[in-house]
């Protein structure tokens, strides 16, 4: 059985190497697939183009919020304090299996707190663990380590940064297209805090890292490239040399340079995001139930400022962070356009209704997970996808006798699985790891299948059997 699993991973990796193009090319192909489907289902050329243009800029506020989240998360994960902690963790694995298992587990655990931090932590852990393994003489497959880091994106929706759960918890964010019974909001206790979500997410945390560890190939191992090894080694050597900013040369600097390097000035501005967080989670009624994307962004800005302290340091880091997320910023409008195609031409509704026609009350949790996964390939944004298909998902789910919050849980847990074959969110990880999408998708596809079994099994038990 273990040998079959390993061979499956190797075969999927070979297919990925041969056929998976760059994420931008995938976005182009999906745009034409969605356009062709719209034309085939009765939409005219003009209607199809108007649907794309109607969606292309519709998610700009969300794109801006996500960009801030990614940049701040990247800055937090790369801060000296955080990096030293990751370095200590990276020294723990002492075999191929534990190296891959540990990378996946740490990344997935971080993603339960925040998908942005989990994604960056996964990339950094992959590089650090690969470096430490090379130092110990352990030949570990670097693309598999990076794939293990990307598994963070198949568990995040069950955590604190679940975009669908957070959206439905805030009635002011719920679009008018949603059914009236859902526009009053759904408490986080019924979605993120539900037993079905907690148990399923916990099982994914236990199972997926083990599956990834068992995928390690026997032959053809690609270790951390020597160039990357030397870069990490130089960083490790420099970090052990102390903070060069306190070199006693302050008197010779200009006033402007002193202000730019002032920890007092750098930390003082943290007051404002700190107040935002305290006001949202402490002062206002509801406490942590007021968790929103904006409050999480405020918290991330606060942490980034506190960890980098000096204005010059955080500005320099943000330049690097922008580079890592530039691919997402560039491609986001294209996926917003695809979302417009699915929404404006009714394709999203047709997809959900098509699958729903084959479902029964007993099979809907499994079919719903499959629907969410399919649509996620075209709209790899949990919030954007839910806006497109949420109304019909809610109606079909409640029509089968389920509660509205169960529709949200089905969407949350199903949507995240196909991130493992949709490399859009892998762009920052690939940039940090210096790899291509084709290097990791074969392995993450196997993780997706394992996750599908776990999610469908638990949702059937909680929603149908119990």
C-alpha positions in Angstrom: 0.0 0.0 0.0 2.8 2.4 0.9 4.6 1.5 -2.3 1.5 2.2 -4.3 1.1 5.6 -2.6 4.7 6.5 -3.4 4.3 5.4 -7.0 1.1 7.4 -7.4 3.0 10.5 -6.2 5.8 9.9 -8.6 3.4 9.3 -11.5 1.4 12.5 -10.7 4.7 14.4 -10.4 5.8 13.2 -13.9 2.4 14.2 -15.4 2.6 17.6 -13.7 6.1 18.2 -15.0 4.9 17.4 -18.5 1.6 19.2 -18.6 1.2 22.0 -15.9 2.1 25.4 -17.3 2.7 28.7 -15.5 -0.2 30.0 -13.3 -0.7 32.9 -15.7 -1.2 30.6 -18.6 -3.7 28.6 -16.5 -5.6 31.8 -15.9 -5.7 32.5 -19.6 -6.9 29.0 -20.4 -9.6 29.1 -17.7 -10.8 32.5 -19.1 -11.4 31.0 -22.5 -12.9 27.8 -21.0 -15.4 29.9 -19.0 -16.2 32.1 -22.1 -16.7 29.0 -24.2 -19.0 27.5 -21.6 -21.0 30.7 -21.4 -21.4 30.8 -25.2 -22.3 27.1 -25.3 -25.1 27.6 -22.7 -26.8 30.4 -24.6 -25.0 33.6 -23.8 -24.2 35.8 -26.8 -20.7 37.1 -27.5 -21.7 40.6 -26.3 -23.3 39.3 -23.1 -20.2 37.2 -22.4 -17.8 40.1 -22.9 -20.0 42.4 -20.7 -20.1 39.7 -18.0 -16.2 39.6 -18.0 -15.9 43.4 -17.9 -18.6 43.6 -15.2 -16.5 41.3 -13.0 -12.9 42.3 -13.8 -12.8 45.3 -11.3 -15.6 44.1 -9.0 -13.2 42.5 -6.5 -10.7 45.4 -6.3 -11.5 46.2 -2.6 -11.1 42.5 -1.8 -7.9 42.3 -3.9 -6.5 45.3 -1.9 -7.4 43.7 1.4 -5.8 40.3 0.4 -2.7 42.1 -0.9 -2.2 43.8 2.4 -2.8 40.5 4.2 -0.2 38.7 2.1 2.4 41.5 2.4 2.0 41.9 6.1 1.9 38.1 6.6 5.1 37.8 4.5 6.8 40.5 6.6 5.7 38.8 9.9 7.0 35.4 8.7 10.3 36.9 7.6 11.0 39.1 10.6 14.2 38.3 12.6 12.3 37.1 15.6 9.9 34.8 13.6 12.8 33.6 11.4 14.9 32.5 14.4 11.9 30.5 15.7 11.5 28.9 12.3 15.2 28.1 12.2 15.0 26.3 15.5 12.0 24.3 14.3 13.7 23.4 11.0 16.5 21.7 12.9 14.1 19.1 14.5 13.5 16.7 11.5 16.1 14.0 11.3 14.8 11.9 8.3 13.2 12.3 4.9 9.8 11.4 6.3 9.9 13.7 9.3 11.3 16.5 7.1 8.3 16.5 4.8 5.8 15.6 7.5 7.0 18.4 9.8 7.0 21.0 7.0 3.4 20.2 6.1 2.2 20.1 9.7 3.8 23.4 10.7 2.5 25.1 7.5 -1.1 23.8 8.1 -1.1 24.7 11.7 0.0 28.2 10.9 -2.8 28.4 8.2 -5.4 27.6 10.8 -4.5 30.9 12.4 -4.0 32.7 9.1 -3.8 31.4 5.6 -1.4 34.2 4.6 1.0 33.4 7.4 0.6 29.6 6.7 1.5 30.1 3.0 4.6 32.1 3.7 5.6 29.9 6.7 5.2 26.8 4.4 7.6 28.3 1.9 10.2 29.4 4.5 10.0 26.1 6.3 10.5 24.2 3.0 13.7 26.1 2.4 15.0 26.0 6.0 14.3 22.3 6.4 16.0 21.5 3.1 19.0 23.6 4.2 19.2 21.8 7.6 18.8 18.4 5.9 21.6 19.2 3.6 23.7 20.2 6.6 23.0 16.8 8.2 23.6 14.9 5.0 20.0 13.9 4.6 19.0 13.8 0.9 15.4 15.2 0.9 13.4 16.0 -2.3 13.1 19.8 -2.3 10.0 20.0 -4.6 8.1 17.7 -2.2 9.1 19.9 0.7 7.7 22.9 -1.1 4.5 20.9 -1.9 4.2 20.1 1.8 4.4 23.8 2.5 1.6 24.5 0.1 -0.8 22.0 1.9 -1.5 25.0 4.2 -4.0 26.1 1.6 -6.1 23.0 2.0 -6.9 23.6 5.6 -7.1 27.4 6.0 -10.9 27.7 5.4 -11.6 25.8 8.6 -9.5 28.3 10.6 -9.7 31.9 11.8 -9.2 33.5 8.4 -12.0 31.7 6.6 -13.2 34.3 4.1 -16.6 32.6 3.7 -17.2 32.2 7.4 -16.1 35.8 8.2 -18.3 37.2 5.3 -21.4 35.4 6.5 -20.8 36.5 10.1 -21.1 40.2 9.1 -24.6 41.0 7.8 -23.2 44.3 6.3 -21.0 42.3 3.9 -23.6 39.8 2.7 -24.7 40.8 -0.9 -28.4 41.6 -1.6 -28.5 38.6 -4.0 -28.4 36.2 -1.1 -31.7 34.8 0.3 -33.3 36.9 3.0 -33.0 34.2 5.6 -29.2 34.3 5.2 -28.7 38.0 5.1 -29.2 38.3 8.9 -25.8 36.6 9.2 -24.6 33.3 10.4 -22.6 33.2 13.7 -19.0 31.9 13.6 -20.0 29.3 16.2 -22.1 27.6 13.5 -19.4 27.6 10.8 -15.8 27.9 12.0 -16.7 26.8 15.5 -19.0 23.9 14.5 -18.1 20.4 15.6 -18.1 19.2 11.9 -15.5 21.8 11.0 -13.3 21.4 14.0 -13.2 17.6 13.7 -12.6 17.7 10.0 -9.9 20.3 10.2 -8.2 18.4 13.0 -8.3 15.2 10.9 -6.8 17.0 7.9 -4.0 18.2 10.2 -3.3 14.6 11.3 -3.6 12.8 7.9 -2.3 15.1 5.2 1.3 15.6 6.6 1.6 11.8 6.9 0.5 11.3 3.3 3.0 13.9 2.1 5.8 12.2 4.1 5.0 8.9 2.5 5.2 10.3 -1.0 9.0 10.8 -0.9 10.6 9.2 -4.0 13.3 6.6 -3.6 15.2 7.8 -6.7 15.6 11.1 -8.6 15.9 13.2 -5.4 16.3 16.9 -6.1 18.0 18.5 -3.1 18.1 22.2 -2.3 20.0 23.9 -5.2 23.5 24.9 -4.3 22.8 28.5 -5.1 19.9 28.6 -2.7 21.9 26.8 -0.1 24.6 29.4 -0.3 22.1 32.2 0.0 20.5 30.7 3.1 23.9 30.0 4.6 24.9 33.6 4.1 21.7 34.7 5.9 22.3 32.3 8.8 25.9 33.5 9.2 24.8 37.2 9.1 22.0 36.6 11.6 24.4 35.0 14.1 26.6 38.1 13.8 24.1 40.4 15.7 22.2 43.6 14.7 24.4 45.8 12.5 22.1 48.8 13.1 23.7 49.5 16.6 27.2 50.2 15.4 27.9 53.4 17.3 27.9 55.6 14.1 24.6 57.3 14.9 26.2 60.8 15.6 27.5 61.0 12.0 24.1 60.5 10.5 21.8 63.2 9.3 18.6 64.0 11.1 16.6 62.4 8.3 18.6 59.2 8.6 18.0 59.1 12.4 14.3 59.6 11.9 14.2 56.9 9.3 16.0 54.5 11.6 14.1 55.5 14.8 12.5 52.6 16.7 10.4 55.1 18.6 8.9 56.6 15.5 8.5 53.2 13.9 6.6 51.8 16.8 4.5 54.9 17.6 2.3 54.3 14.5 1.4 50.9 15.8 -1.1 52.7 18.1 -3.6 53.1 15.3 -3.9 49.5 14.1 -3.8 48.4 17.8 -6.8 50.6 18.6 -8.6 49.1 15.6 -8.1 45.6 16.9 -9.0 46.5 20.5 -12.1 48.4 19.3 -13.3 45.5 17.1 -12.6 42.6 19.5 -12.8 44.2 23.0 -14.7 47.4 23.1 -17.6 46.5 20.8 -20.1 43.9 21.9 -19.5 40.5 20.5 -15.8 40.2 21.1 -13.9 37.8 18.9 -17.2 37.2 17.0 -16.4 40.6 15.3 -13.5 38.9 13.6 -13.4 40.3 10.0 -10.8 40.6 7.2 -10.2 44.2 8.1 -9.6 43.5 11.8 -7.2 40.7 10.8 -5.4 43.1 8.5 -5.1 45.6 11.3 -3.7 42.9 13.6 -1.1 41.9 10.9 -0.1 45.5 10.3 0.4 45.8 14.1 2.5 42.7 14.3 4.6 43.6 11.3 5.3 47.1 12.7 6.2 45.6 16.1 8.5 42.9 14.7 10.4 45.2 12.4 10.4 48.3 14.6 12.5 50.6 12.4 10.7 52.4 9.4 13.7 51.7 7.1 13.6 48.0 8.0 9.9 47.4 7.4 9.9 49.5 4.1 12.8 47.4 2.8 11.0 44.2 3.8 7.7 45.4 2.1 9.6 45.9 -1.1 10.6 42.2 -1.0 7.1 41.2 0.1 5.5 43.0 -2.9 7.8 41.1 -5.2 6.6 37.8 -3.8 2.8 38.7 -4.2 3.1 40.6 -7.5 1.9 37.6 -9.5 -1.3 37.4 -7.4 -1.9 41.1 -7.8 -1.5 40.9 -11.5 -3.6 37.8 -12.0 -6.4 38.7 -9.6 -8.3 40.9 -12.2 -8.4 38.0 -14.6 -10.0 35.7 -12.0 -12.4 38.5 -11.1 -13.3 38.5 -14.8 -13.9 34.8 -14.7 -16.1 35.3 -11.6 -18.0 37.9 -13.6 -18.4 35.3 -16.4 -19.8 32.7 -14.0 -22.1 35.2 -12.2 -23.2 37.4 -15.1 -24.0 34.6 -17.5 -25.5 32.3 -14.9 -22.8 29.7 -15.3 -22.2 29.4 -11.5 -25.9 28.6 -11.0 -26.0 26.1 -13.9 -22.9 24.3 -12.4 -24.5 24.0 -9.0 -27.9 23.0 -10.3 -26.3 20.4 -12.6 -24.6 18.7 -9.8 -27.5 19.2 -7.5 -29.8 17.4 -9.9 -27.8 14.2 -9.2 -27.9 14.6 -5.4 -30.1 13.4 -2.7 -30.3 14.6 0.9 -28.0 11.8 1.8 -25.4 12.5 -0.9 -25.6 16.3 -0.9 -22.7 16.9 1.5 -20.4 14.9 -0.9 -21.8 16.5 -4.0 -21.7 20.0 -2.5 -18.0 19.5 -1.6 -17.4 18.5 -5.3 -19.3 21.5 -6.6 -17.3 23.9 -4.4 -14.0 22.3 -5.5 -14.9 22.5 -9.2 -15.9 26.2 -9.0 -12.8 27.0 -7.0 -10.6 26.0 -10.0 -12.2 28.9 -11.9 -12.6 31.3 -9.0 -9.7 30.6 -6.6 -11.0 33.1 -4.0 -13.2 31.7 -1.3 -15.1 35.0 -0.8 -15.4 35.7 -4.5 -16.6 32.1 -5.2 -19.2 32.3 -2.4 -20.6 35.6 -3.8 -21.1 33.8 -7.1 -22.5 30.5 -6.0 -23.6 31.2 -2.4 -27.3 31.9 -3.1 -28.0 28.7 -5.0 -25.9 26.7 -2.7 -27.9 28.0 0.3 -31.2 27.3 -1.5 -30.3 23.7 -2.5 -28.8 22.9 0.9 -31.9 24.2 2.8 -34.1 22.5 0.2 -32.6 19.2 1.2 -33.5 19.9 4.8 -30.1 21.2 6.1 -29.4 24.4 8.0 -27.9 27.5 6.2 -24.7 27.2 8.3 -24.2 23.7 7.0 -24.1 25.1 3.4 -21.3 27.4 4.6 -19.3 24.5 6.1 -19.7 22.5 2.9 -18.4 25.4 0.9 -15.6 26.1 3.3 -14.2 22.6 3.4 -14.8 21.8 -0.3 -13.5 25.0 -1.8 -10.0 24.7 -0.2 -9.3 21.1 -1.5 -8.8 22.1 -5.2 -6.2 24.7 -4.2 -3.9 21.7 -4.5 -4.4 21.6 -8.3 -4.9 25.4 -8.8 -1.5 27.1 -8.4 -2.8 30.7 -8.2 -2.2 31.0 -4.4 1.1 29.1 -4.7 2.7 32.1 -6.5 4.3 33.6 -3.4 5.5 30.2 -2.2 6.9 29.4 -5.6 8.7 32.8 -5.7 10.2 32.2 -2.3 11.2 28.6 -3.0 12.4 29.4 -6.6 10.3 26.6 -8.1 7.7 26.2 -10.8 4.0 25.1 -10.3 4.7 21.9 -12.2 7.3 21.0 -9.6 4.7 20.7 -6.8 1.3 20.1 -8.3 1.7 16.4 -8.8 2.3 15.8 -5.1 -0.4 18.2 -3.9 -2.9 16.5 -6.2 -2.4 13.3 -4.1 -3.0 15.3 -0.9 -6.2 16.7 -2.4 -7.6 13.2 -3.0 -6.7 12.2 0.6 -8.4 15.4 1.8 -11.5 14.8 -0.2 -11.9 11.4 1.5 -11.5 13.0 4.9 -13.9 15.9 4.3 -16.6 13.8 2.6 -16.4 11.1 5.3 -16.8 13.5 8.3 -19.5 15.7 6.7 -21.5 12.6 5.8 -21.2 11.4 9.4 -22.1 14.8 11.0 -24.7 16.0 8.5 -26.4 12.7 7.5 -25.7 9.9 10.0 -25.8 11.8 13.3 
